[in-house]
């Protein structure tokens, strides 16, 4: 599943491929935003790399459809 994350003060977005489902990603984002003791939201991509995003810099989080229908254009199908 593809997760796109917008970060404030940055023109680029982060794109992370994860094995978790949409509900798990949404729950992780909610938990990170509601827990003041954790200033960083951590995601693990499909290759095992960890990506940390400061929760106070999150602008938006976009979770692509599991069936891949959201991956259209620019040669991706």
Buried (B, 14 or more C-beta within 10 A) or exposed (E): BBBBBBBEEEEEEBEBEBEBEBEEBEEBBEEBBEEEEEEEBEBEBEEEEEBEBEBEBBEEBEBBEEEEEBEEEEEEE
